[in-house]
Amino acid sequence: MAALSTLLARVDLRRLTLILAPALAAASTATITAAYYQVHGPTLHALILLSLLWLYLRFRQERREPIDRTTALLSGVFLLYAVIAVLAAARAGFDTNALDRLDHFSYFLAGALLIPFLIAARTRPLWFWVAIATASLLSGLYALWEVQTLSAAWEQINGMDYRAGGSKGKQIPFGDIATLAAVTSALAAGVYYRSRRLLALLFLVAAGFGGYASLASGTRGAWIFVPSGFLVIGLYLLQQHPAHRRALLIGFTALLMLGGAALLQSEQIRERLAVAVAEVTGYEAGEAVQSGNSLGERFEMWRAAWMAYREHPWLGIGVGQLNAYFKSAAERGLISPAIMAFDRGEGHTHAHNDYIHALATRGLLGLFSLLLLYLVPLGVFIRTAVVATDPETRGIGYAGILCILAYAQFSLTDSILLMRITAGYFVLLSGWLLALSLTHAERGES
């Protein structure tokens, strides 16, 4: 024991936490869809615990560098998002439902710690690019395995097309994450095209696998992000290669047209889009919406959530209380009973739209905190994209823009920040990218 105590005394724990941070961040980023429980979760939680330990050790130091204002502001935005959720839960009296839903907001509290920790870790950008490309690659491989081994039996039993859901078995978050990883991998290929051709080719291959995973998931909300995502990549290439603007514009236009035409040849995509059109054009509020009408149910939930917001506009009806509100509204005939028929009679628990859900459960203050969560980091990423001169660092800025843009769009059709898998991934990606952006000056940027 004495020898162990002596050894621990000699170990610089603060330095050790910083050494471990890049590997944990990369492992968690890479394995979210293929090994959610086995690798992603444990490594993410270990990273969060290390950030807490680092912060404790930092405050014990007699001499320490102050945290700069930008870092403090970003941490404050994540903290505010969590604090307003706690206040809204307090309004409901911290019942079981409120406490259960607050668990999702703990990741944002962790984000306030992760940002300064990852800044101090000084991770090389290549760690991020390889990790996100691995996530895209593993998503495609997992989806391929699912389709090959599970789809035939599923379709025979249920009479429906099989949709890949990753290791967690959730199609929508799987499709969202795979799509974001695929588009970001395509950006990585553009970043390294001139300096490392082979690596750029590998990133393109990874992007292809991620694209397949997105299609196999059947997640229509994720597909909306693809055109805007490739527009961001186009802006990066135009900024990086101004002498080839005309060729790039022609090439990107042709790519989008050919890609769109090729995708529409997919029977599954045509069917999913046709169903969406039918659900939108055939929507009638109230009992006309039947169970299984995906968009119709969303419209009904949005109507009910808006009613809830109007009753309590400042802090909403409280975190975790929307399911009970749906039940009450359905019983009063204000919305379709299909909302409560979902999940074997348990009913929907969120509004399938982060913005409307924030209004309903956390009021105007909740919506304000959500907008800050997206817009403040976006400002940092845009500045990095504009100011940085190194292609790799500039690419980090554009990767951050993709991350925020993707989640802001995913939030339109699902409560993506209320799911553990996607909420935790947002905090991990945005925190890591913010850290890389804020340390670009120390890597020789002007």
CORZI-V241625 format. One record per helix or strand of 3 or more residues. SS is the DSSP state (2 for helix, 1 for strand). FROM is the first residue (numbers start at 1). TO is the last residue. If there is no record, write none. Layout:
ss->(SS & SS)
from->(FROM & FROM)
to->(TO & TO)
This chain:
ss->(2 & 2 & 2 & 2 & 2 & 2 & 2 & 2 & 2 & 2 & 2 & 2 & 2 & 2 & 2 & 2 & 2 & 2 & 2)
from->(2 & 13 & 36 & 69 & 96 & 125 & 171 & 197 & 220 & 242 & 267 & 294 & 322 & 338 & 354 & 391 & 416 & 420 & 440)
to->(10 & 30 & 60 & 91 & 121 & 158 & 191 & 217 & 240 & 263 & 281 & 311 & 331 & 341 & 387 & 413 & 418 & 438 & 443)
